[in-house]
Amino acid sequence: MRPADSGPEFFERGNELVAAGDYPAAADCYRRALEIDPALAGASFNLGTLLDTLAGPGAAAPHYAQAVRLRPQWWEARARLGHALARLGRMGEAADELKQAVALNPDDPGLQNNLALALNALGQGEEAYARFREALRLAPDYPEAHNNLAILLERYGHGSEAIASCRSALALRPDYPEAHLNLGNVLKAQGRHQEALEHYREAVRLKPDFLEARQALLFALCYPAGISQQQIFREHRDFARTLPEATREHANCPDPERRLNIGYLSPDFRAHAVARFIEPVLRHHDPDLFRVTCYGNLDAPDQVTVHLAGLAGRYVSIAGLTDQEALETIKGDGIDILVELSGHSAGNRLPLMALKPAPVQVSWLGYPETTGLDAIDYRISDAVCDPPGTTEPFHSEELIRLPGLFTCFAPPVEAPPVGELPARSRGVVTFGSFNNPAKLTPETVALWAGVLRQVPGSRLFLKGYSFADPQCRSRFVELFANHGVEADRLELVANTPGYREHLALYAGVDIALDSFPYHGTTTTCEALWMGVPVVTLAGSAHRSRVGATLLGSVGLGHLVAEVPEQFVAVAARLAGDLDELARLRSLLRSIMAAAPLTDGPRFTRHLEAAYREAWRTWSARKGQGAEIPARQPAEPTGAEAWVARGTELLTAGDLDGALSGYLAALGEDPGCGPALGGVEATLARQTAEDLAAACRHDAARLGFEMATSAAGRIGDATLEKTATALLARGLITPAELVCRYLEDRGYRSALVSRTLGEVALAIGEPRCAAKQLREAVRLGGGGYDRILLVKAEQAALMPGDPPKERYLLVKAWGYGFWSDVNHVLGQCLCAEITSRTPVVHWGDNSLFGDDPGGNAFENFFEPVGGVTLEELAGRCRSFYPPKWRADNLALSRLDQATGPWSRCSTLHALTRREDLVVSDFHYAVHDLVPWIPPEHPLYGLSTDAVYRHLVTRYLKVRPEILQRVEAFARELLAGHRHLALHVRGGDKGGEDANLALVNSLYPREIERYLDRHPEARLFLSTDDRSILSEYRERYGERLVTTAATRTGNGQGVHYQTQASRRLLGEEVLMDALLAARCDAFVGNGLSNVSVAVAQLKQWPAESCRLLGARLDRLRNFTLYRS
């Protein structure tokens, strides 16, 4: 054979090799021809054809596309390209190419057929139908077109025509396995299960390696009653033995606590029921603990696909990839846990799962039985669907029973409002079911007919796509007639134009009836959301117990029957109580919104915990016999590198960059302590910068020239991200305070409002949540915000607890006098918000009591609450936090700063139901003001106004102290205008880096005041002897002071040994009360004493000045544990 040396010669040599059957050598010749002459369209086409055979459509498509570019009128090249694109899941592009091929060659029935298939996949049913008909007009004896037309007809509910098309295909080709498969599908959709099983088995007999038919057979076994679990399990195991076994090892790092790569594999990332249950999980996965990838095996992605892909963060299409190609893709992504969501339902990739692309594999959600595969390690369920000890023998997987439910439902945003009970206006009860007619077995018909006979005049409303077929409707009417139910009591309707219209049909249903043995899942959730209670009959297998777990989750366990007679009785009893039906209808949506069934964050945490435990098990097994190498010191990588970068930027003063670095480190390793410490340090640095900036502002106002800070401020977007990261970790209070800080800055966004809404939902405040979520929607929030808003609004409709005497015990904070008083005011506000009686008791940790067994608060103020500790212990039976009991209420500093239930945030007390809430940890009034409910008289007031209310109501100074204050004022303050000053020294220098600057501003403030009021005198309150001496020397007889105790060193007065700590408290209190009697006041904004003076009365405008930032307005981001 003469060597080839030109493009055409290599092309011809390739054709010769194809004829000889040497495809790889032929492909090499075509490539060589194209290297020499890239314009050889025939070589591109032939190479594509060979690669289609050797490597699949992904390898072939570019060469077909090149042939089309070179010869646009070549219909066969366009046809091949369209076919390849269809198999790659690029169905829209495929349809475009096939349309052009048909335009070039309209008389080819194969082209018409292929175009129809693409159009059908895209949901363009009418155009697809026309193309199939044209194919059959061109070739009436075309069995593939008859068979494919049947698929289209069945999809749109025209079952009888679909059956006829399948029979036409079989008449032309009796040994046509695909036609038997599709005929089985149509018969199953009409509830004709035994006939369907016969055709599935015939398809498998004709084509033993026909995986689609084998799996359709397995799925069909789930529908009828009378098939034992032993048979179902055996047939699933028989199928699994036909698949190749996994032989590959996994090189995944067996660190049990690292961030995990989770993969979800499904053909249903689209407008499909599965999407409603995977959506909450994708939305709420903790990105710091799990990196999520969705692997989609679908031909025609839609808007739901785009939405879910956005939630996951990473979406990979494996449509058109061979199992080997998909295996390499998933292994290359380093997936640790691969979760398949379809079982043996249509479009699954179980043969791929059999190759074990991930070390841990899980089956969940889309299939009610075992997969039968040894390569799948776990199946996710719950203790109701699979009661422990009952279904394990029928699973090849190990069962993971999640706490509560095995699933979580995303309520539809497009749902119409719940309507009135239709029985009220119609005079008859309407039962209904929107379950797939495939689930309407003879047992189901008999069960429902029994209900209709028991409830005279009642009607049954059925909806399902198969009811578009008149013969299917007639068959079900006949089935009910055989049980004594007249046709005029039945209404059977087909699909609606859209999902909202589908849900709107529930307005005509009073009670939903579940199918048996294959329960509804999505339909049950939809019925409940539309206010329609569901009655179900529980069986022994997962598929017949789903209704029980769903109903139990919303408090309707009494609607679960164990035997058919009970099912009839439960439905009849409910139908006979219209008041109860109306009550349920009005409450079900709100109940469901507050129930675990729709609690996405809670469910996802449970699911993540299961994943983590499964991974720990694999890691432990991986490590057996082979020690996991210890980490060696190395240059920082991953989280370490980000921490190092954050620390470097923090040192340089780049606060935004530093915080971003620490957040990135937490994304790599959620358990990275240095990263979380870095977040705290950076937020603390921002607070320090804010304090310094406030001082510089006052200095500039008073005429001082001040240098600006070199530190950069944290950006709003970074703080937003910080808040969401904190919330994802369960750090609810820090997350809320970061959001409030952003609002203090004047920053508003949908994300900030959503985060505040999620905080409110997390602590059980749905009304506050609804307010924030409405704002999120107004600011442009998306569908998730609207779903959360619906949940919050529905939860807010839930009736509250009946009135009951509850208490809030306020213990000593244990620091300065006015710091403790401020703690009391915050807790008294909490008591007002929660309708509790506040009781204040400062025990032996108070720095201002001489009697360890007494109540130091009552040394200074009248009792609050009028109840003693002993009386509280006798009246209360439940306590929060649970570290408190009736016998330890007198203890001080019980795990206050460390240990269980330490550093407790008051947010969590807002919705507690215990008899007694105990507060021993400070929470500011300012931070509680946003939680005041609208019906409270304080709602809408400023923080200052709320403080004045609390001071007036709860701080009733003891008469003897007021008498001494009055006497001092009468003797030393009367007859003169006074400017009160509170100047901190002592221990404050160690707390406040700006103290020297603040103290240097007082003389300028005093000068300005004396310029306006030359005759004024100065009343000085200070804890520092040197400051007193300085002011006496400067202002002489103009200065008025009390004889209060003062320090001569850096230790605070209240920490020093005193003859009487009660007397010390009286001195601090009297100084503040006297300052409040003056005409004007200048104080230190970071001092509790100064803040108290500012709060004790409503000062005239411009007469009260606190220098620097105000302590009662700061947000303490890192004080609280949760």
KOLVOTOR-417420 format. One line per field, with one value per residue (C-alpha): z, y, x. Coordinates in steps of 0.2 Angstrom, whole numbers. Example, Ala and Ser with C-alpha at 12.3 -4.5 7.8 and 13.67 -1.06 7.14 Angstrom:
BEGIN
w [39	36];
v [-22	-5];
u [62	68];
//
This chain:
BEGIN
w [0	-5	9	10	9	6	15	3	3	21	20	8	18	33	23	18	36	42	29	36	54	60	68	79	64	53	66	66	47	48	61	49	35	45	51	32	26	40	27	23	29	25	36	51	48	47	62	72	67	73	89	92	92	101	114	114	109	119	108	92	93	90	73	68	72	61	47	48	48	33	24	31	19	24	32	38	47	56	60	68	77	84	89	99	107	113	121	130	138	127	120	115	104	98	92	83	73	69	63	51	45	43	33	22	20	25	18	30	43	54	55	59	73	81	80	88	102	106	106	118	130	129	133	116	115	101	89	94	90	73	69	75	64	49	52	52	36	27	34	41	45	56	73	82	77	84	100	103	99	113	125	121	122	139	145	142	149	133	138	127	111	119	121	103	97	107	100	82	85	92	77	66	77	90	97	101	119	120	114	128	141	135	135	153	158	151	159	176	174	173	189	178	188	184	165	166	175	162	148	159	161	142	138	149	142	124	130	146	147	145	161	159	158	173	183	177	183	200	202	197	211	223	218	220	236	238	233	248	254	252	233	231	240	230	213	218	223	207	197	207	202	184	187	187	204	210	211	214	230	236	240	249	265	280	292	301	305	289	277	266	248	246	229	225	209	201	185	194	197	187	189	198	215	221	219	233	245	240	239	258	260	246	254	271	270	280	267	281	284	267	249	238	220	211	197	185	173	164	145	147	161	166	178	193	187	187	204	212	204	212	229	227	221	209	196	184	170	167	154	139	149	150	167	165	161	175	187	182	184	201	208	200	210	226	232	249	250	235	238	224	224	212	216	202	195	177	173	187	186	198	186	189	208	206	201	218	212	231	246	255	245	251	244	249	244	227	229	243	243	244	228	231	227	239	233	241	260	267	265	274	282	299	314	308	290	294	312	320	319	305	288	290	282	266	263	256	263	282	287	294	304	305	321	317	298	283	273	273	262	254	255	237	236	223	234	234	251	260	256	267	271	255	265	273	256	247	261	257	262	247	249	237	231	219	220	204	197	196	215	214	217	219	238	237	228	240	255	248	242	260	266	253	259	277	273	264	250	251	235	229	219	210	200	189	172	166	169	152	144	143	144	160	168	163	171	188	187	185	199	211	204	209	227	226	223	209	195	200	217	207	199	189	182	172	174	176	166	180	198	206	197	204	221	219	216	235	238	233	245	263	267	257	257	255	243	248	249	240	250	243	249	239	237	256	260	247	254	272	266	258	274	270	282	276	282	279	282	288	282	286	273	270	255	266	281	273	277	295	297	288	298	314	311	311	326	315	321	325	307	304	304	307	299	284	296	306	291	286	304	305	289	293	310	303	290	303	313	301	316	318	299	298	313	305	289	297	307	296	286	302	310	296	294	312	311	308	291	284	295	283	294	307	295	286	303	306	288	290	307	298	284	297	307	291	286	303	301	284	291	305	293	281	296	302	299	291	303	296	294	306	300	297	300	283	275	279	266	266	282	290	275	276	295	292	279	290	304	293	287	304	310	295	300	285	295	280	272	289	292	274	277	293	285	271	283	292	275	273	290	301	317	315	332	326	312	324	336	322	318	336	336	320	326	343	333	323	340	346	330	332	350	344	330	342	353	338	333	349	350	333	338	353	341	343	328	327	316	307	310	298	301	287	291	288	273	274	262	273	289	280	276	294	300	289	294	312	310	301	316	328	335	334	346	338	321	326	334	318	308	321	320	301	303	316	301	291	280	274	263	259	266	283	284	280	293	306	300	302	319	324	318	327	343	340	336	320	321	322	308	297	299	294	280	273	273	264	250	249	247	232	241	231	232	248	257	251	257	274	275	272	286	298	294	296	312	319	317	330	346	360	377	389	402	416	430	425	433	428	442	439	448	451	436	449	442	445	453	438	427	438	438	419	419	429	417	402	411	417	399	394	408	400	383	389	401	416	434	436	453	457	469	471	481	488	471	472	476	486	500	517	521	511	513	509	494	490	478	491	500	488	479	483	480	462	460	478	478	488	482	494	486	469	473	479	465	450	443	427	425	411	409	415	426	438	450	465	477	470	466	479	471	463	448	444	427	423	412	408	409	403	400	403	395	390	379	384	366	370	385	374	370	384	392	409	425	429	418	428	421	428	412	406	391	386	384	367	361	367	360	342	350	359	351	342	355	369	375	373	354	343	357	356	367	378	381	385	398	406	407	415	427	433	435	443	451	466	477	496	505	517	503	494	510	511	492	496	511	501	486	498	507	492	476	479	472	459	441	441	427	433	428	429	426	427	432	443	434	419	412	410	401	389	378	374	392	392	377	384	400	391	383	399	402	385	388	405	397	384	397	409	394	393	412	421	437	436	448	445	453	451	453	451	458	457	470	458	447	462	467	449	448	465	460	443	448	467	476	461	463	473	478	490	502	492	493	479	474	473	462	446	455	455	471	471	470	485	503	511	529	521	503	506	510	494	484	492	488	469	469	477	466	451	458	463	445	438	449	440	425	413	412	404	406	399	386	391	409	416	429	416	406	421	424	406	408	425	417	400	399	389	372	372	391	392	383	384	377	365	361	372	381	380	361	358	350	360	346	355	373	371	367	356];
v [0	16	29	43	61	73	77	68	53	51	53	39	28	31	25	9	6	8	-4	-16	-13	-5	10	17	17	25	39	43	44	56	67	67	72	87	92	94	101	107	111	92	92	73	69	79	70	53	56	61	46	35	44	43	24	23	37	44	60	71	67	66	83	95	86	85	104	107	97	108	124	119	113	121	112	95	88	72	81	92	77	68	84	85	67	69	85	77	63	76	84	100	97	115	115	98	103	118	107	94	107	113	95	93	109	102	85	85	68	58	50	46	65	69	56	62	80	75	66	82	93	81	82	101	100	106	93	99	102	85	77	85	78	61	61	67	53	40	48	46	28	20	4	14	5	17	31	22	18	36	43	32	40	57	52	44	60	70	58	50	33	24	31	28	9	9	16	3	-11	-4	-5	-23	-28	-22	-29	-42	-44	-25	-24	-5	-6	-18	-6	9	-1	-7	12	17	3	7	25	19	8	-8	-15	-34	-30	-18	-31	-44	-32	-27	-45	-48	-33	-41	-58	-51	-41	-47	-32	-19	-10	3	-11	-20	-5	0	-18	-15	2	-6	-18	-4	0	-15	-23	-42	-42	-47	-37	-53	-54	-35	-37	-52	-45	-29	-40	-50	-34	-28	-44	-39	-23	-22	-23	-8	-12	5	11	29	41	53	60	50	65	63	81	90	99	86	86	81	76	75	64	66	67	78	94	102	106	90	84	80	98	103	92	95	114	117	106	114	131	127	117	124	130	130	111	105	109	104	98	93	81	82	68	78	82	98	109	123	137	126	118	136	140	124	125	143	136	122	133	120	110	98	90	71	69	60	55	36	28	28	46	51	40	49	66	63	55	69	81	72	68	61	56	54	54	48	54	43	25	15	29	36	44	36	32	17	8	22	21	3	8	17	34	40	31	34	32	35	33	46	54	48	30	20	4	-3	0	-18	-12	-17	-1	10	10	19	23	38	36	39	28	29	25	11	6	-1	-20	-22	-18	-21	-38	-30	-18	-20	-3	1	12	29	35	54	62	67	65	58	73	92	101	118	127	133	152	152	144	154	158	144	146	143	125	120	109	125	131	115	106	90	84	82	70	71	64	72	56	49	37	24	23	20	1	-10	-9	10	10	-2	9	25	17	12	30	36	23	28	47	48	62	64	66	61	73	64	73	65	67	50	56	66	49	45	26	28	38	26	12	20	25	6	1	12	6	-11	-5	3	21	30	39	56	56	56	70	65	79	79	91	110	123	127	124	138	131	114	120	131	115	111	125	112	98	96	80	71	52	44	30	12	4	17	33	51	62	78	78	75	90	101	96	101	117	121	118	100	86	69	52	38	19	14	-2	-12	-5	12	16	13	23	40	47	42	52	67	68	65	79	92	84	74	57	53	53	38	22	5	-6	-2	-1	12	22	22	27	41	49	47	55	69	72	73	87	103	114	104	103	122	124	113	122	139	133	119	131	140	123	117	132	130	111	101	96	114	118	117	123	110	96	100	100	82	77	84	75	59	62	67	51	40	49	45	27	26	36	24	9	17	20	2	-7	9	24	41	51	64	82	88	107	115	131	137	130	131	137	141	151	162	164	169	181	188	191	200	211	214	219	231	239	232	227	222	211	203	198	192	181	174	170	161	151	146	141	129	122	127	120	132	140	153	159	161	170	181	186	191	201	210	214	220	231	238	243	251	261	266	272	281	289	296	303	312	318	327	333	341	349	357	364	351	346	327	314	301	283	272	257	253	251	234	235	233	218	209	212	205	189	188	189	175	165	167	162	147	141	144	160	168	183	189	187	198	211	212	216	229	237	238	246	258	263	267	251	242	227	212	200	210	209	191	187	196	187	170	175	179	162	153	160	158	176	174	191	200	188	193	211	209	197	209	222	209	207	225	227	215	198	183	167	161	177	175	157	162	176	164	153	167	174	157	154	171	165	151	154	159	151	154	167	160	168	167	176	183	182	196	191	203	205	207	222	241	248	256	242	230	243	243	224	226	238	227	212	222	226	208	204	217	210	192	197	190	197	203	199	207	199	204	190	188	192	210	222	233	222	218	204	188	181	197	206	220	228	232	242	255	253	247	228	223	210	208	189	182	168	156	160	158	141	136	143	137	120	123	134	141	140	122	125	133	123	127	123	133	150	159	153	167	165	148	144	163	165	148	130	124	138	152	169	166	179	186	184	165	170	179	164	152	144	139	146	155	162	167	180	182	189	207	212	230	239	245	228	223	238	230	215	225	219	231	230	235	254	256	250	263	274	279	270	285	285	267	269	283	272	258	270	278	261	250	261	268	274	271	286	288	289	302	312	313	318	331	338	339	348	360	364	365	366	377	395	392	385	369	360	342	333	315	312	294	289	274	258	266	269	251	248	263	267	284	290	303	311	311	318	332	338	342	359	365	359	368	384	385	382	395	408	406	405	414	412	393	381	364	348	335	316	306	290	297	308	315	321	329	338	344	351	359	368	374	379	383	387	385	366	356	338	324	315	299	286	289	279	284	270	260	249	253	259	244	232	239	234	245	246	245	240	246	263	263	259	273	285	280	281	298	306	301	307	324	326	323	338	349	360	352	338	332	314	300	290	274	275	267	281	294	284	282	301	304	292	297	312	320	334	349	350	352	351	333	329	312	313	299	284	280	263	261	261	249	232	219	206	193	193	179	161	159];
u [0	8	11	-1	6	-8	-25	-36	-24	-25	-44	-45	-33	-45	-60	-51	-46	-64	-69	-56	-63	-47	-56	-42	-30	-43	-46	-27	-28	-43	-33	-18	-29	-36	-18	-13	-30	-42	-55	-59	-77	-78	-63	-71	-87	-80	-69	-84	-93	-78	-76	-95	-92	-76	-77	-95	-104	-93	-78	-88	-98	-84	-80	-98	-99	-83	-91	-106	-96	-87	-103	-118	-130	-124	-140	-132	-119	-132	-142	-127	-122	-140	-140	-124	-129	-145	-135	-125	-140	-139	-156	-160	-145	-149	-167	-159	-148	-161	-173	-160	-157	-176	-177	-163	-171	-189	-193	-182	-193	-178	-175	-193	-192	-176	-182	-198	-189	-179	-194	-203	-188	-190	-208	-214	-227	-238	-224	-216	-233	-234	-216	-220	-235	-225	-213	-227	-234	-218	-215	-231	-222	-208	-209	-197	-209	-224	-215	-208	-225	-232	-219	-226	-244	-241	-232	-248	-260	-267	-265	-276	-268	-251	-256	-262	-245	-235	-246	-243	-225	-226	-237	-222	-209	-215	-198	-196	-191	-192	-210	-214	-205	-216	-231	-227	-225	-242	-251	-242	-248	-266	-264	-264	-249	-250	-251	-237	-226	-229	-223	-207	-203	-205	-194	-180	-183	-180	-165	-157	-145	-159	-155	-169	-182	-175	-176	-193	-198	-191	-199	-216	-214	-216	-234	-246	-250	-248	-229	-219	-204	-194	-198	-195	-178	-173	-176	-167	-152	-153	-152	-137	-127	-128	-118	-99	-91	-81	-62	-54	-47	-50	-36	-47	-39	-46	-46	-63	-66	-60	-71	-80	-84	-102	-109	-128	-132	-149	-159	-172	-163	-177	-196	-199	-205	-187	-182	-194	-185	-167	-169	-169	-153	-144	-148	-144	-128	-114	-101	-88	-90	-96	-92	-107	-107	-123	-121	-136	-141	-154	-156	-166	-161	-174	-175	-176	-160	-152	-159	-153	-136	-134	-138	-126	-112	-106	-116	-109	-119	-115	-128	-120	-105	-102	-101	-82	-81	-93	-83	-67	-75	-82	-66	-56	-67	-62	-80	-80	-99	-109	-128	-139	-157	-167	-165	-172	-183	-181	-164	-154	-136	-135	-123	-111	-114	-109	-92	-90	-84	-84	-78	-95	-111	-128	-146	-159	-175	-182	-185	-195	-184	-167	-156	-149	-131	-117	-108	-120	-116	-131	-149	-157	-174	-182	-188	-206	-204	-192	-195	-179	-177	-191	-184	-165	-167	-173	-159	-142	-138	-136	-150	-147	-162	-162	-170	-187	-191	-181	-185	-189	-201	-199	-216	-221	-220	-233	-246	-263	-270	-280	-298	-313	-319	-329	-341	-348	-354	-358	-366	-357	-339	-327	-313	-298	-282	-269	-258	-251	-265	-251	-253	-272	-272	-287	-284	-284	-300	-308	-302	-309	-325	-328	-326	-338	-351	-348	-351	-367	-368	-349	-339	-322	-311	-296	-283	-269	-262	-268	-286	-284	-288	-307	-304	-294	-307	-320	-310	-309	-327	-331	-319	-328	-345	-340	-339	-356	-350	-360	-352	-360	-350	-333	-324	-308	-298	-281	-266	-268	-259	-247	-242	-252	-268	-264	-263	-278	-288	-286	-299	-312	-306	-310	-301	-287	-286	-269	-265	-260	-248	-237	-241	-240	-225	-226	-245	-247	-235	-245	-262	-256	-249	-266	-275	-281	-279	-274	-279	-267	-266	-249	-241	-225	-213	-206	-217	-233	-227	-221	-239	-236	-220	-226	-243	-234	-222	-237	-246	-259	-254	-272	-276	-264	-274	-266	-280	-292	-307	-299	-295	-313	-318	-305	-310	-329	-326	-317	-330	-343	-335	-335	-329	-314	-311	-313	-301	-288	-289	-286	-271	-262	-251	-245	-243	-233	-223	-217	-215	-199	-206	-202	-187	-173	-159	-163	-165	-149	-139	-146	-142	-124	-122	-126	-114	-100	-103	-103	-87	-79	-83	-75	-60	-58	-59	-47	-34	-35	-18	-11	-7	-13	3	5	5	22	27	26	23	6	-7	-26	-33	-16	-11	-27	-25	-7	-13	-27	-14	-2	-16	-23	-5	-4	-21	-31	-46	-57	-43	-39	-57	-59	-44	-50	-67	-58	-49	-65	-71	-57	-57	-73	-64	-49	-48	-35	-47	-62	-50	-44	-62	-65	-49	-53	-71	-63	-51	-65	-74	-57	-56	-74	-71	-55	-64	-78	-65	-56	-73	-76	-58	-61	-77	-68	-55	-41	-31	-31	-22	-32	-31	-20	-32	-44	-62	-71	-82	-101	-100	-87	-98	-113	-103	-97	-115	-120	-105	-108	-127	-122	-111	-126	-118	-135	-132	-115	-123	-138	-126	-116	-132	-137	-120	-122	-139	-131	-119	-134	-132	-147	-148	-159	-146	-145	-163	-164	-151	-160	-176	-167	-161	-179	-185	-171	-176	-194	-200	-210	-217	-201	-195	-209	-205	-187	-191	-204	-190	-178	-191	-194	-175	-175	-173	-177	-188	-179	-184	-202	-202	-195	-208	-222	-216	-214	-231	-239	-230	-235	-253	-250	-260	-249	-247	-262	-258	-247	-237	-219	-204	-187	-174	-160	-144	-129	-118	-104	-95	-97	-113	-120	-115	-125	-140	-139	-140	-155	-163	-160	-168	-183	-186	-184	-197	-209	-207	-210	-224	-214	-213	-195	-187	-170	-158	-140	-131	-114	-105	-111	-98	-110	-117	-110	-122	-117	-135	-144	-151	-138	-150	-162	-149	-152	-169	-186	-189	-193	-206	-210	-205	-191	-179	-187	-204	-198	-191	-208	-218	-207	-206	-195	-180	-170	-155	-155	-140	-152	-164	-175	-161	-147	-155	-145	-128	-117	-107	-113	-104	-106	-91	-86	-94	-111	-124	-111	-112	-130	-138	-154	-161	-163	-174	-187	-197	-194	-209	-201	-208	-192	-179	-163	-151	-133	-125	-126	-137	-140	-156	-151	-149	-166	-176	-178	-187	-201	-217	-229	-243	-231	-232	-213	-214	-207	-199	-180	-168	-167	-185	-185	-171	-181	-197	-186	-178	-194	-203	-190	-176	-186	-172	-174	-181	-166	-154	-165	-166	-147	-147	-160	-150	-134	-142	-151	-134	-122	-131	-146	-146	-133	-132	-121	-112	-110	-94	-90	-72	-65	-48	-42	-45	-52	-35	-32	-49	-49	-35	-43	-45	-31	-38	-56	-50	-40	-57	-66	-57	-62	-80	-80	-73	-87	-100	-93	-91	-110	-114	-99	-108	-110	-102	-95	-101	-87	-90	-73	-66	-48	-39	-27	-41	-50	-34	-31	-49	-48	-32	-39	-57	-55	-71	-81	-79	-92	-89	-96	-84	-85	-72	-58	-43	-25	-19	-25	-37	-55	-63	-76	-62	-53	-55	-69	-75	-93	-97	-115	-108	-98	-113	-123	-109	-109	-128	-129	-115	-126	-142	-134	-126	-144	-150	-138	-142	-130	-118	-102	-96	-87	-97	-88	-92	-108	-109	-109	-122	-133	-133	-138	-152	-159	-168	-173	-160	-163	-156	-137	-136	-129	-113	-105	-87	-82	-93	-108	-106	-125	-125	-110	-112	-102	-100	-90	-97	-110	-108	-123];
//
